[in-house]
Amino acid sequence: MNRVKKVLLALALTACAYTVQGAGGTALAAAAAATTTATAVQARFSDTQGHWAEGTINRLVDQGILDGYPDGTFRPNEPVTADQFLKILLLSFTEKHQNGERSWKESFVSSLSPSNQSILRQDYRGFSFAPNTIGYWAKPYIDLAGDLHLMDPSEFPDFKQKLNREQVAELLYYALKETEFLEDEDYSKRLSATIGDLRSANGRQQKFIAESFAKGIMEGYPNGYFGVGVTVTRAESLTIVERLTDKSKRIVQTGLASEQYSVVVPTKDGSYKRLLFPNEAMKQAYAVMEEAGKLRGTNYDLEETTLRLFKDADTKAKALSATAVSRETLNEASLWLEPKYDTYGITLRMQEGALARNREPIKLFVNRIFGFDAAKFDDWFGAMYGKMDTKRPFEAQSVTIGNYTVEASSPDNSALVFSIVPQSKK
């Protein structure tokens, strides 16, 4: 009788199982499969289960960014070398296809300057993304990183060296410069001033550390130190490049940051940087600078917070190819801002026809700054221009117009310079 009961119980349990399968057994199967998959992921490497970077390691290994070792370990706490990091960095800008082949992410290509895009598409159109099998394995990555200006090869005499944190910050700095934009340098320095061991790095290294810190890509340790001189591990390197390429993974910096008055501006080397303006008034003044330049057709160049206006296309071409010192004399007028000192400015060279050609751009700029008091500035501007004589020294003069103190001077006696400062800043 007991045997019959056992058989009946077994049949009942089997029936229940089939009933569940019919009602939602696929969910049970999926859960079982998920459990099996999770166990497989956890067991992928014998030394990463429970590691703080386990998730990142698994994601980037799936993408083929970095591999484990034949013995089944990943060795997350081993130092990363310069050549290894450059490979990781470059491959993080690619995507792996189902057939195993790679291609550059379109977002990466479009973020590059026209010259770098040309280098990538022409000089490296046959780039295989694979290490050399003959000769130094890392040569393809080192050559490409150097040509794209993602590093300064002279700073790495030995690419087999273990990288410390400030060296990785340097590589991040150049990667951000070429693919994104740099933060306002003064802001970055103020933000990173909280780092306990920042002063143990030299001035050049501090700039790199500050940028990586402000971007939320690298952070300090719980003791408040950045870890200057500390080597970077394989796990840390993957975390860093993931934050570089995926902004959602970055650490949000709070406190000093204020994007309310910030603008990303072009720089002289063709890249971009973020500038923080002290107030809305200066941000709006910057907004009209390019509009003012377009009043001269194409005979202008906007570089960071200086709008240079040229007589003609030939003069502009000469200026853009000249050295920093000589090109200052080639633009006949400039509209400029000094955010750090909350100062606006106009420079007009005493050249024939310069005022007539640039009157409208200057007027647009002045109207933005002075508003209803713009006419008063125009009158005083004309009076100072009339007093200017390149054969005799110009005596600096100042006047109050609206809420601004305006000073007219001529340091080299060949150009008239107007500095405009809010009275609260004087």
C-alpha positions in Angstrom: 0.0 0.0 0.0 2.8 2.4 0.8 4.4 1.6 -2.5 1.2 2.6 -4.3 1.0 5.9 -2.4 4.6 6.7 -3.4 3.8 6.0 -7.1 0.6 8.2 -6.9 2.6 11.0 -5.2 5.3 10.9 -7.9 2.6 11.1 -10.7 0.9 14.0 -8.9 4.2 15.9 -8.7 4.9 15.3 -12.4 1.5 16.5 -13.3 2.0 19.7 -11.3 5.3 20.2 -13.1 3.6 19.9 -16.5 0.9 22.3 -15.4 3.4 24.9 -14.4 5.2 24.3 -17.7 2.0 25.0 -19.6 1.2 28.1 -17.6 4.6 29.7 -17.4 7.3 27.1 -17.6 9.3 29.1 -20.0 9.9 31.5 -17.2 11.3 28.7 -15.1 13.4 27.6 -18.0 14.7 31.1 -18.5 15.4 31.5 -14.8 17.4 28.2 -14.9 19.3 29.3 -18.0 20.0 32.7 -16.3 21.3 31.0 -13.2 23.5 28.8 -15.4 24.8 31.8 -17.3 25.4 33.8 -14.2 27.4 30.9 -12.8 29.4 30.7 -16.0 30.2 34.4 -15.9 31.2 34.2 -12.2 33.4 31.3 -13.0 35.0 32.9 -16.1 38.2 33.7 -14.2 39.2 32.0 -11.1 40.5 35.2 -9.5 37.8 37.8 -10.3 34.7 36.5 -8.5 33.8 39.2 -5.9 36.4 41.6 -7.2 35.3 45.3 -7.1 35.7 45.5 -10.9 34.2 42.2 -11.7 31.4 43.6 -13.8 33.6 45.9 -15.8 36.1 43.1 -16.4 33.4 40.8 -17.7 31.9 43.5 -20.0 35.2 44.6 -21.5 36.4 41.0 -21.9 33.2 40.3 -23.8 34.1 43.2 -26.1 37.6 41.8 -26.6 39.3 44.8 -25.1 41.5 42.7 -22.9 41.9 38.9 -22.4 42.6 36.6 -19.5 45.5 34.2 -19.2 45.6 30.6 -20.4 45.6 29.3 -16.8 42.1 30.7 -16.3 43.1 33.8 -14.4 42.7 37.5 -15.2 45.1 38.8 -12.7 43.2 42.0 -12.0 45.7 43.5 -9.6 48.7 43.1 -11.8 50.2 46.4 -13.1 49.4 47.5 -16.6 52.2 48.5 -18.9 52.3 51.4 -21.4 51.9 49.2 -24.5 49.0 47.2 -22.9 47.2 50.4 -21.9 47.5 51.9 -25.4 46.0 48.7 -26.9 43.1 48.9 -24.4 42.6 52.6 -25.1 42.5 52.2 -28.9 40.3 49.1 -28.8 37.8 50.9 -26.5 37.0 53.1 -29.5 36.0 50.1 -31.6 33.1 47.7 -31.8 33.4 43.9 -32.2 31.1 42.4 -34.8 29.6 38.9 -34.7 32.1 37.6 -37.2 34.9 38.6 -34.9 36.0 41.6 -37.0 36.4 45.1 -35.6 35.6 48.6 -36.9 36.0 52.1 -35.4 32.9 53.4 -33.6 31.3 56.1 -35.7 31.1 58.3 -32.6 34.9 58.1 -32.3 35.6 58.9 -35.9 33.2 61.9 -35.9 34.7 63.2 -32.7 38.2 63.5 -34.3 39.5 66.6 -36.1 39.4 66.6 -39.9 43.2 66.0 -40.0 42.9 63.0 -37.6 40.0 61.6 -39.6 42.1 61.8 -42.7 45.0 60.0 -41.0 42.6 57.3 -39.8 40.9 56.8 -43.1 43.9 57.1 -45.4 47.1 56.2 -43.6 45.4 53.5 -41.4 42.6 52.3 -43.7 44.0 48.8 -43.5 44.5 48.8 -39.8 43.8 45.3 -38.5 43.3 46.1 -34.8 45.5 43.0 -34.1 49.0 42.9 -32.6 52.0 42.2 -34.7 53.0 38.6 -35.1 56.4 39.5 -36.3 58.5 42.0 -34.4 57.2 44.1 -31.5 53.6 43.1 -30.9 52.5 46.6 -29.8 54.0 48.6 -32.7 50.7 49.1 -34.6 49.0 50.6 -31.5 51.9 52.8 -30.5 52.3 54.2 -34.1 48.6 54.9 -34.4 48.3 56.5 -30.9 51.2 58.8 -31.8 49.9 59.8 -35.2 46.5 60.6 -33.7 48.2 62.7 -31.0 46.8 60.5 -28.2 50.2 60.6 -26.6 53.6 62.2 -26.7 56.0 59.3 -27.6 59.0 61.2 -26.1 57.4 60.8 -22.7 57.5 57.0 -22.9 61.1 55.9 -23.7 60.1 52.3 -22.7 56.6 51.1 -23.6 57.1 48.0 -21.5 57.2 50.2 -18.3 54.5 49.9 -15.7 52.2 52.9 -15.8 51.6 55.0 -12.7 48.4 57.0 -12.1 49.8 60.4 -13.3 51.0 58.8 -16.6 47.5 57.3 -17.2 46.1 60.8 -16.5 48.4 62.2 -19.2 47.1 59.7 -21.7 43.5 60.5 -20.8 44.3 64.3 -21.2 45.3 63.8 -24.8 42.5 61.4 -25.5 40.0 63.9 -24.2 41.6 66.7 -26.1 41.3 64.8 -29.4 37.9 63.1 -28.9 35.9 65.4 -26.6 37.1 68.7 -25.0 39.2 69.9 -22.1 37.6 71.4 -19.0 38.3 75.0 -17.9 41.9 74.8 -16.5 41.3 77.1 -13.5 38.1 75.2 -12.6 39.9 71.8 -12.8 42.7 73.1 -10.6 40.3 74.4 -8.0 38.4 71.2 -8.0 41.5 69.0 -7.7 43.0 71.2 -4.9 41.2 68.9 -2.5 43.5 66.0 -3.5 45.9 65.4 -0.6 49.0 64.4 -2.5 48.6 66.7 -5.6 51.6 68.8 -4.7 53.8 65.8 -4.9 53.3 65.8 -8.7 55.0 68.4 -10.8 53.1 71.2 -12.5 52.7 69.4 -15.8 51.4 66.3 -14.1 49.0 68.3 -11.9 47.3 69.6 -15.1 46.7 66.0 -16.3 45.5 64.8 -12.9 43.2 67.8 -12.5 41.6 67.1 -16.0 41.0 63.4 -15.3 39.6 64.3 -11.8 37.3 67.1 -13.1 36.0 64.8 -15.9 35.1 62.2 -13.3 37.2 59.5 -15.0 39.8 59.1 -12.2 39.2 59.6 -8.6 41.1 59.6 -5.3 41.4 56.9 -2.7 39.3 56.9 0.5 42.2 58.6 2.3 41.8 61.6 0.1 45.0 60.9 -2.0 45.1 60.5 -5.7 48.0 58.0 -5.5 50.8 59.9 -7.3 53.4 57.4 -8.2 51.2 54.4 -7.6 51.0 51.9 -10.5 47.7 51.3 -12.3 46.3 47.7 -12.3 44.7 45.8 -15.1 41.3 46.2 -13.4 41.7 49.9 -12.9 42.8 50.4 -16.5 39.5 48.8 -17.8 37.5 51.0 -15.4 39.2 54.1 -16.6 38.7 53.5 -20.3 35.1 52.5 -19.7 34.5 55.8 -18.0 36.3 57.6 -20.9 34.0 56.0 -23.6 30.8 55.8 -21.6 30.0 59.0 -19.8 27.2 57.4 -17.8 29.9 55.6 -15.9 31.7 58.7 -14.8 31.8 60.2 -11.3 29.6 63.3 -11.1 31.7 66.1 -9.6 29.8 68.5 -7.4 30.5 71.8 -5.6 32.5 74.1 -7.8 31.1 73.1 -11.2 28.6 75.3 -12.8 27.7 74.7 -16.4 25.2 77.6 -16.3 27.9 80.0 -17.5 30.1 77.5 -19.5 30.7 77.3 -23.2 32.8 74.8 -25.2 35.1 76.9 -27.5 37.5 76.1 -30.3 41.2 76.3 -29.6 44.1 77.3 -31.8 45.2 73.6 -32.4 41.8 72.6 -33.7 40.5 71.0 -30.6 38.0 72.2 -28.0 37.9 73.2 -24.4 35.3 74.3 -21.9 35.4 77.9 -20.6 33.6 79.1 -17.5 32.3 82.6 -17.7 31.8 84.6 -14.5 28.2 85.6 -15.3 25.5 85.5 -17.9 26.5 88.9 -19.3 29.8 87.7 -20.5 28.4 84.4 -21.7 26.0 86.4 -23.9 28.8 88.7 -25.1 30.7 85.6 -26.3 27.5 84.3 -28.0 27.5 87.4 -30.3 31.2 87.2 -31.2 30.9 84.7 -34.0 27.8 86.6 -35.2 29.9 89.7 -35.3 32.7 87.9 -37.2 30.3 86.8 -39.9 29.5 90.5 -40.6 33.0 90.4 -42.3 32.1 87.4 -44.4 34.9 84.8 -43.9 37.6 87.3 -42.9 37.6 86.4 -39.2 38.9 83.7 -36.9 37.4 82.9 -33.5 39.9 81.3 -31.2 38.8 80.6 -27.6 37.7 84.0 -26.4 39.3 86.2 -29.1 37.6 87.2 -32.4 40.2 88.4 -34.9 39.1 90.4 -37.9 41.2 90.6 -41.0 41.4 93.0 -44.0 40.9 90.3 -46.6 41.3 86.5 -47.2 45.0 86.8 -48.0 45.8 88.5 -44.8 43.8 85.9 -42.9 45.7 83.1 -44.6 49.0 84.7 -43.6 47.8 85.2 -40.0 46.7 81.6 -39.6 50.1 80.3 -40.8 52.2 82.8 -38.9 53.7 82.5 -35.5 51.8 83.7 -32.4 53.8 86.9 -32.2 53.7 88.0 -35.9 50.1 87.2 -36.4 49.0 89.7 -33.8 49.9 92.5 -36.2 48.0 90.9 -39.1 44.5 91.2 -37.7 43.3 94.8 -38.0 40.7 94.5 -35.2 39.9 92.1 -32.3 37.0 91.6 -29.9 38.1 89.7 -26.8 37.1 88.5 -23.4 39.1 87.7 -20.3 36.7 85.5 -18.2 39.2 85.1 -15.3 39.2 88.9 -14.8 35.7 89.6 -16.0 37.0 92.0 -18.6 35.8 92.8 -22.1 38.0 94.3 -24.8 38.3 95.9 -28.2 41.5 96.3 -30.1 41.7 98.4 -33.3 44.9 98.8 -35.2 45.6 102.2 -36.8 45.5 101.1 -40.4 43.8 102.8 -43.3 40.2 101.7 -43.6 40.3 99.4 -40.5 37.6 101.3 -38.6 35.3 101.5 -41.6 35.6 97.8 -42.3 35.0 96.7 -38.7 32.5 99.3 -37.4 29.5 97.0 -37.6 31.1 94.0 -35.8 32.3 96.4 -33.1 28.9 98.0 -32.8 27.2 94.6 -32.4 29.6 93.6 -29.6 29.2 97.0 -27.9 25.4 96.8 -28.0 25.5 93.5 -26.2 27.7 94.8 -23.5 26.3 98.3 -22.9 22.7 98.0 -24.0 21.1 101.5 -23.7 24.4 103.1 -23.0 26.0 101.8 -26.2 25.6 105.3 -27.9 27.7 106.9 -25.1 30.4 104.4 -25.7 30.3 105.0 -29.4 30.8 108.7 -28.8 33.7 108.2 -26.4 35.2 105.6 -28.8 35.2 108.1 -31.6 36.7 110.8 -29.4 39.6 108.5 -28.4 40.1 107.4 -32.0 40.3 111.0 -33.1 43.1 111.7 -30.5 45.2 108.7 -31.6 48.3 109.7 -33.3 50.8 107.0 -34.2 53.6 109.6 -34.2 53.1 110.6 -30.5 52.6 108.5 -27.4 48.9 108.1 -26.5 48.0 109.0 -22.9 45.8 106.4 -21.3 42.3 107.7 -20.3 39.3 106.2 -18.5 35.6 107.0 -18.2 32.5 105.5 -16.5 29.8 104.4 -18.9 26.7 102.8 -17.4 27.9 100.2 -15.0 31.3 99.8 -16.6 34.7 101.5 -16.3 36.3 101.9 -19.7 40.0 102.5 -20.2 41.6 103.5 -23.6 45.3 102.9 -24.0 47.9 102.2 -26.7 50.8 100.1 -25.4 52.6 100.0 -28.7 51.3 103.3 -30.1 50.0 101.4 -33.2 46.7 100.1 -31.9 44.0 101.5 -29.7 42.9 99.1 -26.9 39.7 99.5 -24.9 39.4 97.5 -21.7 35.8 97.3 -20.3 35.4 96.2 -16.6 32.2 96.0 -14.6 32.4 98.6 -11.8 32.0 96.0 -9.1 35.2 94.5 -10.3 37.2 97.7 -10.5 
